[in-house]
Amino acid sequence: MNNLLDLPSPLIHLTSEFLREKAVDLWIKREDLIHPHLSGNKWRKLEFNLEERKKQQKKGILTFGGAYSNHVYATAAAGQLFDFPTIGVIRGEATLPLNPTLSFASKAGMKLDYVDRTTYRDKEKLKSMYQAQYPDYYLLPEGGTNIYAIPGCARTVEELSNQLDQLPDYICLACGTGGTLAGIVSGLMGDSKVLGFSALKGDFHQQDIQQLLAEANIKDPKNWSINTDYHFGGYARRTPALDAFITAFNTNYGIPLEWIYTGKLMYGIFDLIEKGFFPKGSKIVVIHTGGIR
């Protein structure tokens, strides 16, 4: 399976006059380059879940997400790549033409099943309903976040430890469901701090991540925090300022960002660098978790 993937993902050093002036050492781990369609934290979360599907001898994978879900996109890609059927339960009404996320998923063979937002909100009832309807499918939660996602995401830290002389002062990443951050925290040794940037409105990540670590029997090292200041209005919301930053970042560094997760993450990091949040001399590694544009 892994011979289809570009692993370990590259670690790139960013340089600019701004970064030199601020005296921070900024690196970006290009998880987005793991595979054209199965990239970033989505592969990390799927790796052990794909193994678990085989162990349980399930026919395919059924999962959940919004209309712009990178996880739905990646699950469809995995089904096409490794030859198993997929079903995506999509929050909201069907809208034609399909956006790029759902268009790709559909072309990759995923069956799309739309659920109104009220019904979708009751996650346990929704899960039970689909479990009864598709007993031969492996049910994967929204965002691919469960205890099997954690060891895959921990591999990112393992790679970092081999790519750097020592782990950085800060590891920064975007947060949706919090599964990737839980995995990074679980694989981290030493004094690095993990800083998650929420792409959604609300202050729910703290409890969700603590619960996930507990379910996986992982002691919480308390070395992480969530910044909720850079969601730009909530999930899949954007502003002209965010769009301008993404364009400028691509021009200056040659690295593409998208506006749902990674654009907000990098905007937040650069804003905090400007404000002096990171002490001078800090080494910062940003996890580029992929995403479609």
C-alpha positions in Angstrom: 0.0 0.0 0.0 2.7 2.5 1.0 4.6 2.1 -2.2 1.8 4.2 -3.8 2.6 7.1 -1.4 5.4 9.6 -1.1 6.6 8.9 2.4 8.2 10.4 4.4 6.6 13.7 3.4 9.1 16.5 2.6 10.1 19.0 5.3 10.7 22.5 3.7 12.5 25.4 5.3 10.8 28.8 4.7 12.9 31.9 4.3 12.0 35.5 3.8 13.0 39.0 5.0 10.0 39.0 7.3 11.0 35.8 9.0 14.6 37.0 9.3 13.4 40.2 10.9 11.3 38.3 13.4 14.1 35.8 14.1 11.9 32.7 13.9 12.9 29.5 12.2 9.9 28.3 10.2 9.5 24.9 8.6 6.6 23.3 6.8 6.0 19.6 6.6 4.3 18.9 3.2 1.8 16.2 4.1 -0.1 17.5 1.1 2.5 15.8 -1.2 1.9 12.3 0.1 -0.5 11.5 -2.8 -2.4 13.7 -5.3 -5.8 12.6 -3.9 -5.0 10.8 -0.7 -2.9 13.4 1.0 -2.1 15.0 4.3 -3.7 14.1 7.5 -6.5 12.3 5.7 -4.0 9.5 4.7 -2.6 9.5 8.2 -6.1 9.0 9.7 -7.1 6.4 7.1 -4.1 4.2 7.3 -5.0 2.1 10.4 -8.7 2.4 9.7 -8.1 0.6 6.3 -6.4 -2.2 8.2 -9.2 -2.4 10.7 -11.8 -2.6 7.9 -9.9 -5.7 6.6 -9.7 -7.2 10.0 -13.4 -6.9 10.5 -14.0 -8.2 6.9 -16.2 -5.3 6.0 -17.2 -4.9 2.3 -16.6 -1.1 2.2 -16.4 2.1 4.1 -19.4 4.4 5.0 -18.5 7.8 6.3 -19.9 11.2 7.1 -19.1 14.9 6.2 -20.1 18.2 4.9 -20.2 19.2 1.2 -16.5 20.4 1.4 -15.2 17.6 3.5 -11.6 16.7 2.6 -12.2 13.4 4.5 -15.1 12.4 2.2 -12.8 13.3 -0.8 -9.9 11.1 0.6 -12.2 8.2 1.5 -13.6 8.1 -2.0 -10.0 8.3 -3.4 -9.0 5.4 -1.1 -11.9 3.3 -2.3 -10.9 3.9 -5.9 -7.2 3.3 -5.3 -7.6 0.1 -3.2 -10.7 -1.2 -4.8 -13.5 -1.2 -2.3 -16.9 0.5 -2.3 -17.6 3.8 -0.4 -20.7 5.6 0.8 -20.6 9.3 1.8 -23.4 10.6 4.1 -23.4 14.3 3.3 -24.8 17.0 5.6 -27.4 19.2 3.8 -29.3 19.1 0.5 -28.0 18.0 -2.8 -26.9 21.0 -4.9 -26.2 20.8 -8.7 -23.7 21.2 -10.1 -21.7 19.3 -7.5 -18.8 21.3 -6.0 -15.2 20.0 -6.7 -15.2 17.9 -3.6 -18.4 15.9 -4.2 -17.8 15.8 -7.9 -14.5 14.0 -7.4 -16.1 11.7 -4.8 -18.9 10.8 -7.1 -16.5 10.2 -10.1 -14.4 8.0 -7.8 -17.4 5.7 -7.3 -18.6 7.0 -4.0 -22.4 6.8 -3.4 -23.6 10.1 -2.0 -26.5 10.1 0.4 -27.8 13.5 1.6 -29.2 14.1 5.0 -30.9 17.2 6.3 -29.0 19.2 8.9 -31.4 18.5 11.7 -31.2 14.7 11.3 -27.4 14.9 10.8 -27.0 16.8 14.1 -27.9 13.7 16.1 -24.7 11.8 15.4 -25.5 8.7 17.5 -28.9 8.2 16.0 -27.5 8.8 12.5 -24.8 6.2 13.1 -27.3 3.6 14.4 -29.6 4.2 11.4 -26.8 3.6 8.9 -25.3 0.8 10.8 -28.6 -1.0 10.5 -29.0 -0.2 6.9 -25.4 -1.1 5.9 -24.2 -3.8 8.3 -21.5 -5.0 5.9 -19.8 -1.5 5.8 -17.2 -0.2 8.2 -18.5 3.0 9.7 -16.0 5.8 9.9 -16.8 9.0 11.9 -16.8 12.5 10.4 -13.3 13.7 9.7 -12.0 10.1 10.1 -11.4 10.8 13.7 -11.4 7.8 16.0 -8.8 5.8 18.0 -7.4 4.2 14.9 -6.6 7.6 13.4 -4.2 8.4 16.3 -1.3 6.0 15.5 -1.3 7.1 11.8 -1.1 10.8 12.8 1.7 9.9 15.3 3.8 8.8 12.3 4.2 12.4 11.4 6.1 13.0 14.6 8.2 9.9 14.0 9.2 11.3 10.6 10.0 14.7 12.0 12.3 13.2 14.6 14.3 11.7 11.7 14.3 14.8 9.6 15.5 17.3 12.2 18.4 17.2 14.7 15.9 17.9 17.4 12.1 18.4 17.6 10.9 22.0 17.3 9.7 24.4 20.0 6.3 24.5 18.4 4.3 22.2 16.1 1.3 24.0 14.5 -1.6 22.6 12.6 -5.2 23.3 11.6 -8.0 21.6 13.6 -11.3 20.3 12.4 -12.3 17.3 14.5 -9.1 17.4 16.5 -8.0 13.8 15.6 -4.7 14.9 14.0 -3.7 17.0 17.0 -4.4 14.0 19.3 -2.2 11.9 17.1 0.6 14.4 17.1 0.4 14.8 20.9 0.4 11.0 21.4 3.6 10.6 19.3 5.5 13.5 20.8 8.4 13.2 23.2 10.3 16.1 24.7 9.3 19.7 25.3 7.6 20.7 22.0 4.4 22.6 22.3 1.5 21.8 20.0 -0.7 24.6 18.8 -3.9 23.9 17.0 -5.7 26.5 14.9 -9.5 25.9 14.8 -11.1 26.3 11.4 -14.6 26.2 13.1 -16.4 28.5 15.5 -16.8 27.3 19.0 -14.7 26.1 22.0 -15.3 22.4 21.8 -12.0 21.0 20.7 -10.5 20.9 24.2 -13.1 18.4 25.5 -13.2 16.4 22.3 -9.4 15.9 22.2 -9.2 15.0 25.9 -12.0 12.4 25.4 -10.3 10.9 22.3 -7.0 10.6 24.2 -8.8 8.9 27.0 -10.6 6.5 24.7 -7.2 5.5 23.2 -5.7 5.0 26.7 -3.2 7.8 26.1 -2.1 10.0 29.0 -2.7 13.7 28.2 0.7 15.4 28.3 -0.9 18.9 28.6 1.5 20.3 26.1 -1.1 21.5 23.6 -3.6 24.3 23.2 -6.2 25.5 20.6 -6.3 29.0 19.1 -9.9 30.0 18.1 -9.1 33.5 16.8 -8.6 32.6 13.1 -11.8 30.8 11.9 -12.8 33.7 9.7 -16.5 33.2 10.5 -16.6 29.4 10.8 -16.2 26.3 8.7 -15.8 26.9 5.0 -16.2 30.7 5.5 -13.7 33.1 4.0 -12.9 36.8 3.7 -11.1 39.0 1.2 -8.2 39.3 3.7 -7.8 35.6 3.9 -8.0 35.2 0.1 -5.3 37.9 -0.3 -3.0 36.3 2.2 -3.3 32.9 0.5 -2.4 34.4 -2.9 0.5 36.3 -1.4 1.8 33.2 0.4 1.7 31.1 -2.7 3.6 33.9 -4.6 6.2 34.3 -1.9 6.8 30.7 -1.0 5.5 28.7 -3.9 3.3 26.5 -1.6 -0.4 26.3 -2.2 -2.9 26.7 0.6 -6.7 26.3 0.6 -9.2 28.5 2.5 -10.9 25.9 4.6 -8.0 24.8 6.8 -4.4 25.5 5.8 -5.0 29.1 4.7 -6.5 30.0 8.1 -3.6 28.1 9.8 -0.9 30.0 8.0 -2.7 33.4 8.4 -2.8 32.8 12.1 0.8 31.8 12.4 2.1 34.8 10.5 -0.2 37.1 12.5 1.2 35.7 15.7 4.8 36.0 14.4 4.0 39.6 13.6 2.6 40.2 17.1 5.7 38.6 18.8 3.8 35.6 20.2 6.7 33.2 19.4 9.9 34.0 21.2 12.9 35.0 19.1 14.9 32.0 18.0 11.9 29.7 18.1 11.8 26.8 15.7 8.3 26.2 14.4 7.1 23.3 12.2 3.8 23.7 10.4 2.0 20.6 9.4 0.5 21.2 5.9 -2.5 18.8 6.2 -3.4 19.0 2.5 -6.9 19.9 1.2 -8.3 20.7 -2.2 -8.5 24.0 -3.8 
